[in-house]
Amino acid sequence: MSSMPNKNIAHKPEASTEIQPAGMVAPSKKAPKKACRGRPPKKSILHKNATAESSGPRIESTPASSNTFAAP
């Protein structure tokens, strides 16, 4: 029984050590390039939409409130 746990413990670090560096190095190089190109356009579009939406409803809300108060 003592031999079994030792084999598992010794086998795990070897597999993890080899997979971790290889897995982290490859995605690291590809992730930044794709993320950088995809983020700027999305942020710009979201920011413009948010600003436009905020301005739209605000202007409509003001006259709507005035009309409601003026009616009664």
mmCIF file of the N, C-alpha and C atoms, coordinates in Angstrom:
data_MODEL
# 
_entry.id   MODEL 
# 
loop_
_atom_site.group_PDB 
_atom_site.id 
_atom_site.type_symbol 
_atom_site.label_atom_id 
_atom_site.label_alt_id 
_atom_site.label_comp_id 
_atom_site.label_asym_id 
_atom_site.label_entity_id 
_atom_site.label_seq_id 
_atom_site.pdbx_PDB_ins_code 
_atom_site.Cartn_x 
_atom_site.Cartn_y 
_atom_site.Cartn_z 
_atom_site.occupancy 
_atom_site.B_iso_or_equiv 
_atom_site.pdbx_formal_charge 
_atom_site.auth_seq_id 
_atom_site.auth_comp_id 
_atom_site.auth_asym_id 
_atom_site.auth_atom_id 
_atom_site.pdbx_PDB_model_num 
ATOM 1   N N  . MET A 1 1  ? 0.823   -1.198 0.000   1.00 0.00 ? 1  MET A N  1 
ATOM 2   C CA . MET A 1 1  ? 0.000   0.000  0.000   1.00 0.00 ? 1  MET A CA 1 
ATOM 3   C C  . MET A 1 1  ? 0.864   1.258  0.000   1.00 0.00 ? 1  MET A C  1 
ATOM 4   N N  . SER A 1 2  ? 1.967   1.233  0.668   1.00 0.00 ? 2  SER A N  1 
ATOM 5   C CA . SER A 1 2  ? 2.830   2.414  0.715   1.00 0.00 ? 2  SER A CA 1 
ATOM 6   C C  . SER A 1 2  ? 3.382   2.727  -0.670  1.00 0.00 ? 2  SER A C  1 
ATOM 7   N N  . SER A 1 3  ? 3.603   1.709  -1.462  1.00 0.00 ? 3  SER A N  1 
ATOM 8   C CA . SER A 1 3  ? 4.172   1.931  -2.798  1.00 0.00 ? 3  SER A CA 1 
ATOM 9   C C  . SER A 1 3  ? 3.166   2.636  -3.703  1.00 0.00 ? 3  SER A C  1 
ATOM 10  N N  . MET A 1 4  ? 1.908   2.285  -3.597  1.00 0.00 ? 4  MET A N  1 
ATOM 11  C CA . MET A 1 4  ? 0.901   2.892  -4.484  1.00 0.00 ? 4  MET A CA 1 
ATOM 12  C C  . MET A 1 4  ? 0.828   4.414  -4.326  1.00 0.00 ? 4  MET A C  1 
ATOM 13  N N  . PRO A 1 5  ? 0.648   4.947  -3.134  1.00 0.00 ? 5  PRO A N  1 
ATOM 14  C CA . PRO A 1 5  ? 0.573   6.412  -2.986  1.00 0.00 ? 5  PRO A CA 1 
ATOM 15  C C  . PRO A 1 5  ? 1.843   7.088  -3.479  1.00 0.00 ? 5  PRO A C  1 
ATOM 16  N N  . ASN A 1 6  ? 2.981   6.488  -3.225  1.00 0.00 ? 6  ASN A N  1 
ATOM 17  C CA . ASN A 1 6  ? 4.245   7.080  -3.671  1.00 0.00 ? 6  ASN A CA 1 
ATOM 18  C C  . ASN A 1 6  ? 4.264   7.193  -5.190  1.00 0.00 ? 6  ASN A C  1 
ATOM 19  N N  . LYS A 1 7  ? 3.807   6.161  -5.875  1.00 0.00 ? 7  LYS A N  1 
ATOM 20  C CA . LYS A 1 7  ? 3.824   6.190  -7.346  1.00 0.00 ? 7  LYS A CA 1 
ATOM 21  C C  . LYS A 1 7  ? 2.898   7.302  -7.854  1.00 0.00 ? 7  LYS A C  1 
ATOM 22  N N  . ASN A 1 8  ? 1.734   7.427  -7.262  1.00 0.00 ? 8  ASN A N  1 
ATOM 23  C CA . ASN A 1 8  ? 0.802   8.471  -7.696  1.00 0.00 ? 8  ASN A CA 1 
ATOM 24  C C  . ASN A 1 8  ? 1.387   9.860  -7.458  1.00 0.00 ? 8  ASN A C  1 
ATOM 25  N N  . ILE A 1 9  ? 1.966   10.057 -6.312  1.00 0.00 ? 9  ILE A N  1 
ATOM 26  C CA . ILE A 1 9  ? 2.534   11.371 -5.983  1.00 0.00 ? 9  ILE A CA 1 
ATOM 27  C C  . ILE A 1 9  ? 3.686   11.694 -6.925  1.00 0.00 ? 9  ILE A C  1 
ATOM 28  N N  . ALA A 1 10 ? 4.532   10.712 -7.196  1.00 0.00 ? 10 ALA A N  1 
ATOM 29  C CA . ALA A 1 10 ? 5.696   10.948 -8.055  1.00 0.00 ? 10 ALA A CA 1 
ATOM 30  C C  . ALA A 1 10 ? 5.238   11.147 -9.498  1.00 0.00 ? 10 ALA A C  1 
ATOM 31  N N  . HIS A 1 11 ? 4.199   10.476 -9.888  1.00 0.00 ? 11 HIS A N  1 
ATOM 32  C CA . HIS A 1 11 ? 3.737   10.570 -11.281 1.00 0.00 ? 11 HIS A CA 1 
ATOM 33  C C  . HIS A 1 11 ? 3.012   11.897 -11.531 1.00 0.00 ? 11 HIS A C  1 
ATOM 34  N N  . LYS A 1 12 ? 2.264   12.380 -10.570 1.00 0.00 ? 12 LYS A N  1 
ATOM 35  C CA . LYS A 1 12 ? 1.511   13.631 -10.748 1.00 0.00 ? 12 LYS A CA 1 
ATOM 36  C C  . LYS A 1 12 ? 2.415   14.831 -11.021 1.00 0.00 ? 12 LYS A C  1 
ATOM 37  N N  . PRO A 1 13 ? 3.423   15.076 -10.197 1.00 0.00 ? 13 PRO A N  1 
ATOM 38  C CA . PRO A 1 13 ? 4.286   16.246 -10.435 1.00 0.00 ? 13 PRO A CA 1 
ATOM 39  C C  . PRO A 1 13 ? 4.921   16.213 -11.816 1.00 0.00 ? 13 PRO A C  1 
ATOM 40  N N  . GLU A 1 14 ? 5.339   15.052 -12.259 1.00 0.00 ? 14 GLU A N  1 
ATOM 41  C CA . GLU A 1 14 ? 5.997   14.981 -13.576 1.00 0.00 ? 14 GLU A CA 1 
ATOM 42  C C  . GLU A 1 14 ? 5.026   15.413 -14.674 1.00 0.00 ? 14 GLU A C  1 
ATOM 43  N N  . ALA A 1 15 ? 3.833   14.879 -14.649 1.00 0.00 ? 15 ALA A N  1 
ATOM 44  C CA . ALA A 1 15 ? 2.856   15.205 -15.685 1.00 0.00 ? 15 ALA A CA 1 
ATOM 45  C C  . ALA A 1 15 ? 2.455   16.680 -15.586 1.00 0.00 ? 15 ALA A C  1 
ATOM 46  N N  . SER A 1 16 ? 2.207   17.160 -14.390 1.00 0.00 ? 16 SER A N  1 
ATOM 47  C CA . SER A 1 16 ? 1.795   18.556 -14.214 1.00 0.00 ? 16 SER A CA 1 
ATOM 48  C C  . SER A 1 16 ? 2.892   19.516 -14.650 1.00 0.00 ? 16 SER A C  1 
ATOM 49  N N  . THR A 1 17 ? 4.119   19.206 -14.278 1.00 0.00 ? 17 THR A N  1 
ATOM 50  C CA . THR A 1 17 ? 5.229   20.101 -14.616 1.00 0.00 ? 17 THR A CA 1 
ATOM 51  C C  . THR A 1 17 ? 5.370   20.217 -16.128 1.00 0.00 ? 17 THR A C  1 
ATOM 52  N N  . GLU A 1 18 ? 5.217   19.124 -16.825 1.00 0.00 ? 18 GLU A N  1 
ATOM 53  C CA . GLU A 1 18 ? 5.387   19.177 -18.286 1.00 0.00 ? 18 GLU A CA 1 
ATOM 54  C C  . GLU A 1 18 ? 4.195   19.884 -18.943 1.00 0.00 ? 18 GLU A C  1 
ATOM 55  N N  . ILE A 1 19 ? 3.016   19.653 -18.456 1.00 0.00 ? 19 ILE A N  1 
ATOM 56  C CA . ILE A 1 19 ? 1.820   20.253 -19.062 1.00 0.00 ? 19 ILE A CA 1 
ATOM 57  C C  . ILE A 1 19 ? 1.722   21.746 -18.743 1.00 0.00 ? 19 ILE A C  1 
ATOM 58  N N  . GLN A 1 20 ? 2.001   22.145 -17.524 1.00 0.00 ? 20 GLN A N  1 
ATOM 59  C CA . GLN A 1 20 ? 1.871   23.556 -17.137 1.00 0.00 ? 20 GLN A CA 1 
ATOM 60  C C  . GLN A 1 20 ? 2.698   24.497 -18.004 1.00 0.00 ? 20 GLN A C  1 
ATOM 61  N N  . PRO A 1 21 ? 4.019   24.311 -18.086 1.00 0.00 ? 21 PRO A N  1 
ATOM 62  C CA . PRO A 1 21 ? 4.820   25.261 -18.875 1.00 0.00 ? 21 PRO A CA 1 
ATOM 63  C C  . PRO A 1 21 ? 4.397   25.267 -20.339 1.00 0.00 ? 21 PRO A C  1 
ATOM 64  N N  . ALA A 1 22 ? 4.199   24.104 -20.920 1.00 0.00 ? 22 ALA A N  1 
ATOM 65  C CA . ALA A 1 22 ? 3.828   24.039 -22.334 1.00 0.00 ? 22 ALA A CA 1 
ATOM 66  C C  . ALA A 1 22 ? 2.466   24.702 -22.544 1.00 0.00 ? 22 ALA A C  1 
ATOM 67  N N  . GLY A 1 23 ? 1.522   24.445 -21.667 1.00 0.00 ? 23 GLY A N  1 
ATOM 68  C CA . GLY A 1 23 ? 0.181   25.014 -21.805 1.00 0.00 ? 23 GLY A CA 1 
ATOM 69  C C  . GLY A 1 23 ? 0.169   26.515 -21.570 1.00 0.00 ? 23 GLY A C  1 
ATOM 70  N N  . MET A 1 24 ? 0.943   26.997 -20.633 1.00 0.00 ? 24 MET A N  1 
ATOM 71  C CA . MET A 1 24 ? 0.935   28.433 -20.324 1.00 0.00 ? 24 MET A CA 1 
ATOM 72  C C  . MET A 1 24 ? 1.690   29.245 -21.378 1.00 0.00 ? 24 MET A C  1 
ATOM 73  N N  . VAL A 1 25 ? 2.748   28.691 -21.923 1.00 0.00 ? 25 VAL A N  1 
ATOM 74  C CA . VAL A 1 25 ? 3.565   29.436 -22.889 1.00 0.00 ? 25 VAL A CA 1 
ATOM 75  C C  . VAL A 1 25 ? 2.804   29.617 -24.203 1.00 0.00 ? 25 VAL A C  1 
ATOM 76  N N  . ALA A 1 26 ? 2.179   28.578 -24.697 1.00 0.00 ? 26 ALA A N  1 
ATOM 77  C CA . ALA A 1 26 ? 1.492   28.665 -25.987 1.00 0.00 ? 26 ALA A CA 1 
ATOM 78  C C  . ALA A 1 26 ? 0.327   29.663 -25.946 1.00 0.00 ? 26 ALA A C  1 
ATOM 79  N N  . PRO A 1 27 ? -0.628  29.509 -25.037 1.00 0.00 ? 27 PRO A N  1 
ATOM 80  C CA . PRO A 1 27 ? -1.760  30.436 -25.014 1.00 0.00 ? 27 PRO A CA 1 
ATOM 81  C C  . PRO A 1 27 ? -1.341  31.862 -24.674 1.00 0.00 ? 27 PRO A C  1 
ATOM 82  N N  . SER A 1 28 ? -0.294  32.011 -23.890 1.00 0.00 ? 28 SER A N  1 
ATOM 83  C CA . SER A 1 28 ? 0.148   33.353 -23.504 1.00 0.00 ? 28 SER A CA 1 
ATOM 84  C C  . SER A 1 28 ? 0.478   34.184 -24.742 1.00 0.00 ? 28 SER A C  1 
ATOM 85  N N  . LYS A 1 29 ? 1.179   33.597 -25.687 1.00 0.00 ? 29 LYS A N  1 
ATOM 86  C CA . LYS A 1 29 ? 1.585   34.356 -26.882 1.00 0.00 ? 29 LYS A CA 1 
ATOM 87  C C  . LYS A 1 29 ? 0.380   34.655 -27.778 1.00 0.00 ? 29 LYS A C  1 
ATOM 88  N N  . LYS A 1 30 ? -0.529  33.713 -27.919 1.00 0.00 ? 30 LYS A N  1 
ATOM 89  C CA . LYS A 1 30 ? -1.671  33.920 -28.819 1.00 0.00 ? 30 LYS A CA 1 
ATOM 90  C C  . LYS A 1 30 ? -2.766  34.763 -28.153 1.00 0.00 ? 30 LYS A C  1 
ATOM 91  N N  . ALA A 1 31 ? -2.983  34.596 -26.875 1.00 0.00 ? 31 ALA A N  1 
ATOM 92  C CA . ALA A 1 31 ? -4.062  35.312 -26.185 1.00 0.00 ? 31 ALA A CA 1 
ATOM 93  C C  . ALA A 1 31 ? -3.900  36.832 -26.252 1.00 0.00 ? 31 ALA A C  1 
ATOM 94  N N  . PRO A 1 32 ? -2.735  37.375 -25.904 1.00 0.00 ? 32 PRO A N  1 
ATOM 95  C CA . PRO A 1 32 ? -2.587  38.836 -25.908 1.00 0.00 ? 32 PRO A CA 1 
ATOM 96  C C  . PRO A 1 32 ? -2.873  39.451 -27.269 1.00 0.00 ? 32 PRO A C  1 
ATOM 97  N N  . LYS A 1 33 ? -2.379  38.843 -28.346 1.00 0.00 ? 33 LYS A N  1 
ATOM 98  C CA . LYS A 1 33 ? -2.596  39.420 -29.684 1.00 0.00 ? 33 LYS A CA 1 
ATOM 99  C C  . LYS A 1 33 ? -4.084  39.461 -30.016 1.00 0.00 ? 33 LYS A C  1 
ATOM 100 N N  . LYS A 1 34 ? -4.781  38.363 -29.808 1.00 0.00 ? 34 LYS A N  1 
ATOM 101 C CA . LYS A 1 34 ? -6.207  38.327 -30.145 1.00 0.00 ? 34 LYS A CA 1 
ATOM 102 C C  . LYS A 1 34 ? -7.003  39.245 -29.217 1.00 0.00 ? 34 LYS A C  1 
ATOM 103 N N  . ALA A 1 35 ? -6.664  39.242 -27.939 1.00 0.00 ? 35 ALA A N  1 
ATOM 104 C CA . ALA A 1 35 ? -7.401  40.061 -26.973 1.00 0.00 ? 35 ALA A CA 1 
ATOM 105 C C  . ALA A 1 35 ? -7.207  41.547 -27.271 1.00 0.00 ? 35 ALA A C  1 
ATOM 106 N N  . CYS A 1 36 ? -5.984  41.928 -27.600 1.00 0.00 ? 36 CYS A N  1 
ATOM 107 C CA . CYS A 1 36 ? -5.708  43.345 -27.867 1.00 0.00 ? 36 CYS A CA 1 
ATOM 108 C C  . CYS A 1 36 ? -6.505  43.815 -29.087 1.00 0.00 ? 36 CYS A C  1 
ATOM 109 N N  . ARG A 1 37 ? -6.557  42.997 -30.113 1.00 0.00 ? 37 ARG A N  1 
ATOM 110 C CA . ARG A 1 37 ? -7.261  43.417 -31.329 1.00 0.00 ? 37 ARG A CA 1 
ATOM 111 C C  . ARG A 1 37 ? -8.772  43.418 -31.119 1.00 0.00 ? 37 ARG A C  1 
ATOM 112 N N  . GLY A 1 38 ? -9.269  42.509 -30.309 1.00 0.00 ? 38 GLY A N  1 
ATOM 113 C CA . GLY A 1 38 ? -10.715 42.409 -30.112 1.00 0.00 ? 38 GLY A CA 1 
ATOM 114 C C  . GLY A 1 38 ? -11.245 43.388 -29.081 1.00 0.00 ? 38 GLY A C  1 
ATOM 115 N N  . ARG A 1 39 ? -10.454 43.758 -28.124 1.00 0.00 ? 39 ARG A N  1 
ATOM 116 C CA . ARG A 1 39 ? -10.942 44.628 -27.051 1.00 0.00 ? 39 ARG A CA 1 
ATOM 117 C C  . ARG A 1 39 ? -11.183 46.080 -27.474 1.00 0.00 ? 39 ARG A C  1 
ATOM 118 N N  . PRO A 1 40 ? -10.244 46.734 -28.106 1.00 0.00 ? 40 PRO A N  1 
ATOM 119 C CA . PRO A 1 40 ? -10.440 48.157 -28.438 1.00 0.00 ? 40 PRO A CA 1 
ATOM 120 C C  . PRO A 1 40 ? -11.737 48.434 -29.196 1.00 0.00 ? 40 PRO A C  1 
ATOM 121 N N  . PRO A 1 41 ? -12.029 47.721 -30.283 1.00 0.00 ? 41 PRO A N  1 
ATOM 122 C CA . PRO A 1 41 ? -13.256 47.997 -31.032 1.00 0.00 ? 41 PRO A CA 1 
ATOM 123 C C  . PRO A 1 41 ? -14.502 47.757 -30.173 1.00 0.00 ? 41 PRO A C  1 
ATOM 124 N N  . LYS A 1 42 ? -14.520 46.677 -29.408 1.00 0.00 ? 42 LYS A N  1 
ATOM 125 C CA . LYS A 1 42 ? -15.696 46.381 -28.592 1.00 0.00 ? 42 LYS A CA 1 
ATOM 126 C C  . LYS A 1 42 ? -15.918 47.481 -27.558 1.00 0.00 ? 42 LYS A C  1 
ATOM 127 N N  . LYS A 1 43 ? -14.861 47.921 -26.913 1.00 0.00 ? 43 LYS A N  1 
ATOM 128 C CA . LYS A 1 43 ? -14.995 48.967 -25.888 1.00 0.00 ? 43 LYS A CA 1 
ATOM 129 C C  . LYS A 1 43 ? -15.512 50.254 -26.520 1.00 0.00 ? 43 LYS A C  1 
ATOM 130 N N  . SER A 1 44 ? -14.973 50.609 -27.669 1.00 0.00 ? 44 SER A N  1 
ATOM 131 C CA . SER A 1 44 ? -15.383 51.847 -28.326 1.00 0.00 ? 44 SER A CA 1 
ATOM 132 C C  . SER A 1 44 ? -16.869 51.785 -28.670 1.00 0.00 ? 44 SER A C  1 
ATOM 133 N N  . ILE A 1 45 ? -17.302 50.684 -29.226 1.00 0.00 ? 45 ILE A N  1 
ATOM 134 C CA . ILE A 1 45 ? -18.702 50.547 -29.620 1.00 0.00 ? 45 ILE A CA 1 
ATOM 135 C C  . ILE A 1 45 ? -19.597 50.590 -28.381 1.00 0.00 ? 45 ILE A C  1 
ATOM 136 N N  . LEU A 1 46 ? -19.212 49.858 -27.338 1.00 0.00 ? 46 LEU A N  1 
ATOM 137 C CA . LEU A 1 46 ? -20.024 49.843 -26.121 1.00 0.00 ? 46 LEU A CA 1 
ATOM 138 C C  . LEU A 1 46 ? -20.096 51.242 -25.519 1.00 0.00 ? 46 LEU A C  1 
ATOM 139 N N  . HIS A 1 47 ? -18.977 51.937 -25.504 1.00 0.00 ? 47 HIS A N  1 
ATOM 140 C CA . HIS A 1 47 ? -18.945 53.274 -24.910 1.00 0.00 ? 47 HIS A CA 1 
ATOM 141 C C  . HIS A 1 47 ? -19.846 54.224 -25.705 1.00 0.00 ? 47 HIS A C  1 
ATOM 142 N N  . LYS A 1 48 ? -19.773 54.157 -27.028 1.00 0.00 ? 48 LYS A N  1 
ATOM 143 C CA . LYS A 1 48 ? -20.600 55.037 -27.862 1.00 0.00 ? 48 LYS A CA 1 
ATOM 144 C C  . LYS A 1 48 ? -22.076 54.718 -27.660 1.00 0.00 ? 48 LYS A C  1 
ATOM 145 N N  . ASN A 1 49 ? -22.415 53.426 -27.643 1.00 0.00 ? 49 ASN A N  1 
ATOM 146 C CA . ASN A 1 49 ? -23.810 53.033 -27.456 1.00 0.00 ? 49 ASN A CA 1 
ATOM 147 C C  . ASN A 1 49 ? -24.323 53.487 -26.094 1.00 0.00 ? 49 ASN A C  1 
ATOM 148 N N  . ALA A 1 50 ? -23.522 53.297 -25.071 1.00 0.00 ? 50 ALA A N  1 
ATOM 149 C CA . ALA A 1 50 ? -23.942 53.674 -23.717 1.00 0.00 ? 50 ALA A CA 1 
ATOM 150 C C  . ALA A 1 50 ? -24.179 55.183 -23.656 1.00 0.00 ? 50 ALA A C  1 
ATOM 151 N N  . THR A 1 51 ? -23.288 55.947 -24.248 1.00 0.00 ? 51 THR A N  1 
ATOM 152 C CA . THR A 1 51 ? -23.428 57.405 -24.224 1.00 0.00 ? 51 THR A CA 1 
ATOM 153 C C  . THR A 1 51 ? -24.681 57.820 -24.999 1.00 0.00 ? 51 THR A C  1 
ATOM 154 N N  . ALA A 1 52 ? -24.880 57.245 -26.161 1.00 0.00 ? 52 ALA A N  1 
ATOM 155 C CA . ALA A 1 52 ? -26.033 57.608 -26.985 1.00 0.00 ? 52 ALA A CA 1 
ATOM 156 C C  . ALA A 1 52 ? -27.325 57.221 -26.265 1.00 0.00 ? 52 ALA A C  1 
ATOM 157 N N  . GLU A 1 53 ? -27.347 56.035 -25.668 1.00 0.00 ? 53 GLU A N  1 
ATOM 158 C CA . GLU A 1 53 ? -28.559 55.598 -24.975 1.00 0.00 ? 53 GLU A CA 1 
ATOM 159 C C  . GLU A 1 53 ? -28.847 56.486 -23.772 1.00 0.00 ? 53 GLU A C  1 
ATOM 160 N N  . SER A 1 54 ? -27.807 56.861 -23.056 1.00 0.00 ? 54 SER A N  1 
ATOM 161 C CA . SER A 1 54 ? -27.992 57.700 -21.868 1.00 0.00 ? 54 SER A CA 1 
ATOM 162 C C  . SER A 1 54 ? -28.567 59.057 -22.274 1.00 0.00 ? 54 SER A C  1 
ATOM 163 N N  . SER A 1 55 ? -28.036 59.640 -23.335 1.00 0.00 ? 55 SER A N  1 
ATOM 164 C CA . SER A 1 55 ? -28.500 60.958 -23.768 1.00 0.00 ? 55 SER A CA 1 
ATOM 165 C C  . SER A 1 55 ? -29.943 60.876 -24.264 1.00 0.00 ? 55 SER A C  1 
ATOM 166 N N  . GLY A 1 56 ? -30.273 59.835 -25.012 1.00 0.00 ? 56 GLY A N  1 
ATOM 167 C CA . GLY A 1 56 ? -31.620 59.695 -25.573 1.00 0.00 ? 56 GLY A CA 1 
ATOM 168 C C  . GLY A 1 56 ? -32.697 59.680 -24.504 1.00 0.00 ? 56 GLY A C  1 
ATOM 169 N N  . PRO A 1 57 ? -32.676 58.712 -23.628 1.00 0.00 ? 57 PRO A N  1 
ATOM 170 C CA . PRO A 1 57 ? -33.731 58.609 -22.611 1.00 0.00 ? 57 PRO A CA 1 
ATOM 171 C C  . PRO A 1 57 ? -33.780 59.839 -21.710 1.00 0.00 ? 57 PRO A C  1 
ATOM 172 N N  . ARG A 1 58 ? -32.658 60.445 -21.416 1.00 0.00 ? 58 ARG A N  1 
ATOM 173 C CA . ARG A 1 58 ? -32.645 61.612 -20.526 1.00 0.00 ? 58 ARG A CA 1 
ATOM 174 C C  . ARG A 1 58 ? -33.445 62.759 -21.148 1.00 0.00 ? 58 ARG A C  1 
ATOM 175 N N  . ILE A 1 59 ? -33.238 63.004 -22.416 1.00 0.00 ? 59 ILE A N  1 
ATOM 176 C CA . ILE A 1 59 ? -33.924 64.110 -23.086 1.00 0.00 ? 59 ILE A CA 1 
ATOM 177 C C  . ILE A 1 59 ? -35.431 63.818 -23.157 1.00 0.00 ? 59 ILE A C  1 
ATOM 178 N N  . GLU A 1 60 ? -35.787 62.563 -23.446 1.00 0.00 ? 60 GLU A N  1 
ATOM 179 C CA . GLU A 1 60 ? -37.204 62.215 -23.554 1.00 0.00 ? 60 GLU A CA 1 
ATOM 180 C C  . GLU A 1 60 ? -37.887 62.258 -22.186 1.00 0.00 ? 60 GLU A C  1 
ATOM 181 N N  . SER A 1 61 ? -37.173 61.881 -21.146 1.00 0.00 ? 61 SER A N  1 
ATOM 182 C CA . SER A 1 61 ? -37.765 61.851 -19.802 1.00 0.00 ? 61 SER A CA 1 
ATOM 183 C C  . SER A 1 61 ? -38.123 63.259 -19.340 1.00 0.00 ? 61 SER A C  1 
ATOM 184 N N  . THR A 1 62 ? -37.301 64.230 -19.648 1.00 0.00 ? 62 THR A N  1 
ATOM 185 C CA . THR A 1 62 ? -37.547 65.596 -19.175 1.00 0.00 ? 62 THR A CA 1 
ATOM 186 C C  . THR A 1 62 ? -38.869 66.143 -19.727 1.00 0.00 ? 62 THR A C  1 
ATOM 187 N N  . PRO A 1 63 ? -39.070 66.144 -21.047 1.00 0.00 ? 63 PRO A N  1 
ATOM 188 C CA . PRO A 1 63 ? -40.325 66.685 -21.586 1.00 0.00 ? 63 PRO A CA 1 
ATOM 189 C C  . PRO A 1 63 ? -41.529 65.856 -21.139 1.00 0.00 ? 63 PRO A C  1 
ATOM 190 N N  . ALA A 1 64 ? -41.363 64.558 -21.022 1.00 0.00 ? 64 ALA A N  1 
ATOM 191 C CA . ALA A 1 64 ? -42.479 63.701 -20.614 1.00 0.00 ? 64 ALA A CA 1 
ATOM 192 C C  . ALA A 1 64 ? -42.923 64.087 -19.209 1.00 0.00 ? 64 ALA A C  1 
ATOM 193 N N  . SER A 1 65 ? -41.987 64.338 -18.333 1.00 0.00 ? 65 SER A N  1 
ATOM 194 C CA . SER A 1 65 ? -42.332 64.717 -16.954 1.00 0.00 ? 65 SER A CA 1 
ATOM 195 C C  . SER A 1 65 ? -43.039 66.075 -16.958 1.00 0.00 ? 65 SER A C  1 
ATOM 196 N N  . SER A 1 66 ? -42.553 67.011 -17.745 1.00 0.00 ? 66 SER A N  1 
ATOM 197 C CA . SER A 1 66 ? -43.153 68.348 -17.793 1.00 0.00 ? 66 SER A CA 1 
ATOM 198 C C  . SER A 1 66 ? -44.588 68.253 -18.289 1.00 0.00 ? 66 SER A C  1 
ATOM 199 N N  . ASN A 1 67 ? -44.812 67.474 -19.317 1.00 0.00 ? 67 ASN A N  1 
ATOM 200 C CA . ASN A 1 67 ? -46.159 67.335 -19.866 1.00 0.00 ? 67 ASN A CA 1 
ATOM 201 C C  . ASN A 1 67 ? -47.100 66.739 -18.826 1.00 0.00 ? 67 ASN A C  1 
ATOM 202 N N  . THR A 1 68 ? -46.611 65.768 -18.087 1.00 0.00 ? 68 THR A N  1 
ATOM 203 C CA . THR A 1 68 ? -47.457 65.112 -17.092 1.00 0.00 ? 68 THR A CA 1 
ATOM 204 C C  . THR A 1 68 ? -47.866 66.113 -16.016 1.00 0.00 ? 68 THR A C  1 
ATOM 205 N N  . PHE A 1 69 ? -46.933 66.937 -15.587 1.00 0.00 ? 69 PHE A N  1 
ATOM 206 C CA . PHE A 1 69 ? -47.242 67.910 -14.539 1.00 0.00 ? 69 PHE A CA 1 
ATOM 207 C C  . PHE A 1 69 ? -48.143 69.032 -15.080 1.00 0.00 ? 69 PHE A C  1 
ATOM 208 N N  . ALA A 1 70 ? -47.951 69.391 -16.337 1.00 0.00 ? 70 ALA A N  1 
ATOM 209 C CA . ALA A 1 70 ? -48.716 70.497 -16.909 1.00 0.00 ? 70 ALA A CA 1 
ATOM 210 C C  . ALA A 1 70 ? -50.170 70.070 -17.157 1.00 0.00 ? 70 ALA A C  1 
ATOM 211 N N  . ALA A 1 71 ? -50.408 68.805 -17.449 1.00 0.00 ? 71 ALA A N  1 
ATOM 212 C CA . ALA A 1 71 ? -51.753 68.334 -17.754 1.00 0.00 ? 71 ALA A CA 1 
ATOM 213 C C  . ALA A 1 71 ? -52.700 68.532 -16.570 1.00 0.00 ? 71 ALA A C  1 
ATOM 214 N N  . PRO A 1 72 ? -52.384 68.115 -15.378 1.00 0.00 ? 72 PRO A N  1 
ATOM 215 C CA . PRO A 1 72 ? -53.332 68.278 -14.265 1.00 0.00 ? 72 PRO A CA 1 
ATOM 216 C C  . PRO A 1 72 ? -53.279 69.693 -13.759 1.00 0.00 ? 72 PRO A C  1 
# 
